[in-house]
Amino acid sequence: MSGRRAKLGRRGEALAVRELACRGYEIESRNWHCRIGEVDIVALRNAIWTFFEVRTRRGREFGTPEQSLTSTKMRRMVDVAQAYLVAHDINVHGVDWRIGFVAVEMDETGHLLRVDVYENLS
C-alpha cells in the first residue's frame, strides 16, 4: 500500500474508532492479524462482539466505500472473526458476535463527508 493510501486508511480507521466509541462500543483490538487475514476493529457493546471492516474513500473516482466490500471479503471476515474468538479463548458458539462495516467518505480535499456504521452484515 502506498504511503498516501496508508495515511488515508489510518485516518479513516481513527474516525471509525471515534464514531464507534460515541455509539457506546468498547474497542478491544485494532488491526488484528492471523494467517487467514485481518480485522480492522474488534469492538464490544452490550455483550455482542462486532468485527468491523473500515473502508475509506476520497472522492468517487473508485466508487463508494460500500461498493468496495466484496462477498469474498465478507466470507473472509467471518473466518477471521471466528479465529479471533478462538485465539482469545472465547466460545464461538456461546457468545453473540457479528460482522460490521464502517464507511468513511471524504471529498477530494480530504474534508470529511460522512461516517456510516453498518452494525450487522452477517
Phi and psi restraints in degrees (value plus and minus 20) as a CYANA .aco file:
   2 SER   PHI     -88.4   -48.4
   2 SER   PSI     140.3   180.3
   3 GLY   PHI     -79.4   -39.4
   3 GLY   PSI     -59.3   -19.3
   4 ARG   PHI     -86.7   -46.7
   4 ARG   PSI     -63.9   -23.9
   5 ARG   PHI     -85.8   -45.8
   5 ARG   PSI     -60.7   -20.7
   6 ALA   PHI     -82.6   -42.6
   6 ALA   PSI     -61.8   -21.8
   7 LYS   PHI     -83.4   -43.4
   7 LYS   PSI     -62.8   -22.8
   8 LEU   PHI     -82.3   -42.3
   8 LEU   PSI     -63.1   -23.1
   9 GLY   PHI     -82.4   -42.4
   9 GLY   PSI     -63.4   -23.4
  10 ARG   PHI     -83.5   -43.5
  10 ARG   PSI     -60.7   -20.7
  11 ARG   PHI     -83.9   -43.9
  11 ARG   PSI     -63.7   -23.7
  12 GLY   PHI     -81.4   -41.4
  12 GLY   PSI     -61.9   -21.9
  13 GLU   PHI     -85.6   -45.6
  13 GLU   PSI     -58.5   -18.5
  14 ALA   PHI     -83.6   -43.6
  14 ALA   PSI     -61.0   -21.0
  15 LEU   PHI     -85.9   -45.9
  15 LEU   PSI     -57.8   -17.8
  16 ALA   PHI     -84.5   -44.5
  16 ALA   PSI     -64.2   -24.2
  17 VAL   PHI     -80.0   -40.0
  17 VAL   PSI     -64.1   -24.1
  18 ARG   PHI     -80.4   -40.4
  18 ARG   PSI     -65.4   -25.4
  19 GLU   PHI     -84.7   -44.7
  19 GLU   PSI     -62.6   -22.6
  20 LEU   PHI     -84.4   -44.4
  20 LEU   PSI     -60.6   -20.6
  21 ALA   PHI     -82.0   -42.0
  21 ALA   PSI     -59.8   -19.8
  22 CYS   PHI     -83.0   -43.0
  22 CYS   PSI     -46.9    -6.9
  23 ARG   PHI    -109.7   -69.7
  23 ARG   PSI     -14.2    25.8
  24 GLY   PHI      73.0   113.0
  24 GLY   PSI     -10.6    29.4
  25 TYR   PHI    -100.1   -60.1
  25 TYR   PSI     122.2   162.2
  26 GLU   PHI    -116.7   -76.7
  26 GLU   PSI     105.1   145.1
  27 ILE   PHI    -102.1   -62.1
  27 ILE   PSI      97.3   137.3
  28 GLU   PHI    -113.6   -73.6
  28 GLU   PSI     -52.0   -12.0
  29 SER   PHI    -180.8  -140.8
  29 SER   PSI     131.8   171.8
  30 ARG   PHI    -150.2  -110.2
  30 ARG   PSI     119.8   159.8
  31 ASN   PHI      32.8    72.8
  31 ASN   PSI      29.0    69.0
  32 TRP   PHI     -98.7   -58.7
  32 TRP   PSI     109.5   149.5
  33 HIS   PHI    -134.3   -94.3
  33 HIS   PSI     128.2   168.2
  34 CYS   PHI    -165.9  -125.9
  34 CYS   PSI    -198.0  -158.0
  35 ARG   PHI     -85.2   -45.2
  35 ARG   PSI     -42.0    -2.0
  36 ILE   PHI    -100.7   -60.7
  36 ILE   PSI     -56.4   -16.4
  37 GLY   PHI     146.9   186.9
  37 GLY   PSI    -170.9  -130.9
  38 GLU   PHI    -158.8  -118.8
  38 GLU   PSI     129.8   169.8
  39 VAL   PHI    -139.4   -99.4
  39 VAL   PSI     113.5   153.5
  40 ASP   PHI     -89.6   -49.6
  40 ASP   PSI     -68.9   -28.9
  41 ILE   PHI    -159.8  -119.8
  41 ILE   PSI     110.6   150.6
  42 VAL   PHI    -129.7   -89.7
  42 VAL   PSI     103.5   143.5
  43 ALA   PHI    -152.9  -112.9
  43 ALA   PSI     134.7   174.7
  44 LEU   PHI    -149.3  -109.3
  44 LEU   PSI     111.6   151.6
  45 ARG   PHI    -171.7  -131.7
  45 ARG   PSI     111.9   151.9
  46 ASN   PHI      32.2    72.2
  46 ASN   PSI      21.9    61.9
  47 ALA   PHI      43.8    83.8
  47 ALA   PSI      -0.3    39.7
  48 ILE   PHI    -135.0   -95.0
  48 ILE   PSI     103.9   143.9
  49 TRP   PHI    -103.6   -63.6
  49 TRP   PSI     111.9   151.9
  50 THR   PHI    -146.6  -106.6
  50 THR   PSI     111.8   151.8
  51 PHE   PHI    -127.7   -87.7
  51 PHE   PSI      87.4   127.4
  52 PHE   PHI    -119.4   -79.4
  52 PHE   PSI     113.0   153.0
  53 GLU   PHI    -116.2   -76.2
  53 GLU   PSI     115.7   155.7
  54 VAL   PHI    -135.0   -95.0
  54 VAL   PSI     108.5   148.5
  55 ARG   PHI    -144.8  -104.8
  55 ARG   PSI     107.9   147.9
  56 THR   PHI    -139.3   -99.3
  56 THR   PSI     114.0   154.0
  57 ARG   PHI    -151.1  -111.1
  57 ARG   PSI     122.4   162.4
  58 ARG   PHI    -133.4   -93.4
  58 ARG   PSI      92.0   132.0
  59 GLY   PHI      59.6    99.6
  59 GLY   PSI     158.2   198.2
  60 ARG   PHI    -131.2   -91.2
  60 ARG   PSI      -8.6    31.4
  61 GLU   PHI     -75.9   -35.9
  61 GLU   PSI     -57.1   -17.1
  62 PHE   PHI    -129.1   -89.1
  62 PHE   PSI       0.3    40.3
  63 GLY   PHI      68.4   108.4
  63 GLY   PSI    -198.2  -158.2
  64 THR   PHI    -102.6   -62.6
  64 THR   PSI     143.5   183.5
  65 PRO   PHI     -77.8   -37.8
  65 PRO   PSI     -59.3   -19.3
  66 GLU   PHI     -81.3   -41.3
  66 GLU   PSI     -57.0   -17.0
  67 GLN   PHI     -88.3   -48.3
  67 GLN   PSI     -37.1     2.9
  68 SER   PHI    -106.6   -66.6
  68 SER   PSI     -27.8    12.2
  69 LEU   PHI    -108.6   -68.6
  69 LEU   PSI      90.6   130.6
  70 THR   PHI    -113.2   -73.2
  70 THR   PSI     143.3   183.3
  71 SER   PHI     -85.5   -45.5
  71 SER   PSI     -52.3   -12.3
  72 THR   PHI     -83.4   -43.4
  72 THR   PSI     -64.5   -24.5
  73 LYS   PHI     -83.0   -43.0
  73 LYS   PSI     -60.4   -20.4
  74 MET   PHI     -80.0   -40.0
  74 MET   PSI     -65.5   -25.5
  75 ARG   PHI     -83.0   -43.0
  75 ARG   PSI     -60.7   -20.7
  76 ARG   PHI     -85.7   -45.7
  76 ARG   PSI     -57.1   -17.1
  77 MET   PHI     -81.5   -41.5
  77 MET   PSI     -58.6   -18.6
  78 VAL   PHI     -82.6   -42.6
  78 VAL   PSI     -64.8   -24.8
  79 ASP   PHI     -84.0   -44.0
  79 ASP   PSI     -62.4   -22.4
  80 VAL   PHI     -86.3   -46.3
  80 VAL   PSI     -60.6   -20.6
  81 ALA   PHI     -79.8   -39.8
  81 ALA   PSI     -65.1   -25.1
  82 GLN   PHI     -84.5   -44.5
  82 GLN   PSI     -58.5   -18.5
  83 ALA   PHI     -84.2   -44.2
  83 ALA   PSI     -59.7   -19.7
  84 TYR   PHI     -81.0   -41.0
  84 TYR   PSI     -68.3   -28.3
  85 LEU   PHI     -80.8   -40.8
  85 LEU   PSI     -64.5   -24.5
  86 VAL   PHI     -83.8   -43.8
  86 VAL   PSI     -65.9   -25.9
  87 ALA   PHI     -81.9   -41.9
  87 ALA   PSI     -45.2    -5.2
  88 HIS   PHI    -125.2   -85.2
  88 HIS   PSI      -0.7    39.3
  89 ASP   PHI      33.2    73.2
  89 ASP   PSI      21.3    61.3
  90 ILE   PHI    -127.9   -87.9
  90 ILE   PSI     105.9   145.9
  91 ASN   PHI     -84.4   -44.4
  91 ASN   PSI      91.5   131.5
  92 VAL   PHI     -76.5   -36.5
  92 VAL   PSI     -56.5   -16.5
  93 HIS   PHI    -112.4   -72.4
  93 HIS   PSI     -30.6     9.4
  94 GLY   PHI    -126.7   -86.7
  94 GLY   PSI     -10.6    29.4
  95 VAL   PHI    -153.2  -113.2
  95 VAL   PSI     128.5   168.5
  96 ASP   PHI    -102.9   -62.9
  96 ASP   PSI     110.7   150.7
  97 TRP   PHI    -169.8  -129.8
  97 TRP   PSI     139.2   179.2
  98 ARG   PHI    -176.5  -136.5
  98 ARG   PSI     150.1   190.1
  99 ILE   PHI    -124.6   -84.6
  99 ILE   PSI     113.7   153.7
 100 GLY   PHI    -146.1  -106.1
 100 GLY   PSI     152.0   192.0
 101 PHE   PHI    -165.6  -125.6
 101 PHE   PSI     118.8   158.8
 102 VAL   PHI    -142.9  -102.9
 102 VAL   PSI     102.5   142.5
 103 ALA   PHI    -121.5   -81.5
 103 ALA   PSI     103.0   143.0
 104 VAL   PHI    -138.4   -98.4
 104 VAL   PSI     105.8   145.8
 105 GLU   PHI    -148.0  -108.0
 105 GLU   PSI     114.3   154.3
 106 MET   PHI    -144.9  -104.9
 106 MET   PSI     140.1   180.1
 107 ASP   PHI    -101.8   -61.8
 107 ASP   PSI    -199.8  -159.8
 108 GLU   PHI     -77.6   -37.6
 108 GLU   PSI     -49.3    -9.3
 109 THR   PHI    -110.9   -70.9
 109 THR   PSI     -21.6    18.4
 110 GLY   PHI      75.6   115.6
 110 GLY   PSI     -14.0    26.0
 111 HIS   PHI     -97.7   -57.7
 111 HIS   PSI     115.2   155.2
 112 LEU   PHI     -86.4   -46.4
 112 LEU   PSI     108.2   148.2
 113 LEU   PHI    -120.4   -80.4
 113 LEU   PSI     -60.3   -20.3
 114 ARG   PHI    -185.4  -145.4
 114 ARG   PSI     135.4   175.4
 115 VAL   PHI    -153.8  -113.8
 115 VAL   PSI      89.7   129.7
 116 ASP   PHI    -132.1   -92.1
 116 ASP   PSI     112.8   152.8
 117 VAL   PHI    -130.3   -90.3
 117 VAL   PSI     105.6   145.6
 118 TYR   PHI    -130.3   -90.3
 118 TYR   PSI      91.2   131.2
 119 GLU   PHI    -106.9   -66.9
 119 GLU   PSI     -33.8     6.2
 120 ASN   PHI    -169.9  -129.9
 120 ASN   PSI      72.7   112.7
 121 LEU   PHI    -115.7   -75.7
 121 LEU   PSI     -32.3     7.7
